[in-house]
């Protein structure tokens, strides 16, 4: 029996898939997993993906070279929003959502308030890629789709070590491997492997880091001039926030960078056991998960750092009095 999600796909002749700004592994894996499922099972349908530029390491996934990075004058029967807490996360491509005849949302972020004609919000899932798997016909998932979804799960679970990893996550990952997902290629080639420039930017970030609140909080911030001096982009800072988070004694990490626009800082927050970083990110216009969230803030870096760390401190002090 077809579920509502598959029914929506079958009714549409043209489909557009949207992910969020600065696409990460779960975003790219989810979008390409969805693309490959439709490509394999509904070859007569027109399917397009619109995303910002993403890491070169993801380019081996089937369909990656077909992703569009600039808007086209097109209207689609169905728009599928993936891995995005709200429509603004689609950037300039959100117009496709408004213009589509029918809209769907699939996400796992607890900050998502629900949007679209039908919203499949599965906050119990470790990744949007995992949520997509639960909506598809397992028997019709091919190798290429499986590899994309596996990559998405690997990246949003930190190779199955974050607290969002569940029994279901591991079982689905096993099924995807059985279907042909190449685990060593995905894990070593896209998660652990770093370019020389990425290592240099990690070095800059660690050099700029400092501890607060008796070592419970670590903060690092890189300004646009550092990116310019190293001919780097935000794609070259992948993994920095987790390198900060695993520092001994640290409960919460704040990683900020000023790119591409001067005066605008992307803030990434990670915690281990106590701090709900989603609450902090939401107060600043962003969102995410309890242990991993982010936001974008304009202003002076020192003022932003004080504002964010004060909110972290508030949660730490509340916990200490419980």
Secondary structure, 3 states (H helix, E strand, C coil): CCCHHHHHHHHCCEEEEECCCCCCHHHHHHHHHHHHHHHHHCCCCEEEEECCCCCHHHCCCCCHHHCECCCCCCCCCEEEEECCCCHHHHHHHHHHHHHCCEEEEEECCCCCCCCCCEEEECCCCCCHHHHHHHHCCHHHCCHHHHHHHHHHHHHHCCCCCCCCCCHHHHHHHHHHHHCCCCHHHHHHHHHHCCCHHHHHHHHHHHHHCEEECCCCEEEEEECHHHHHHCCCCHHHHCCHHHHHHCCCCCCEEEEEECCCCCCEEEEEEEECCCCCHHHHHHHCCCEECCCEEEEEEECCHHHHHHHHHHHHHHHHHHHHHC
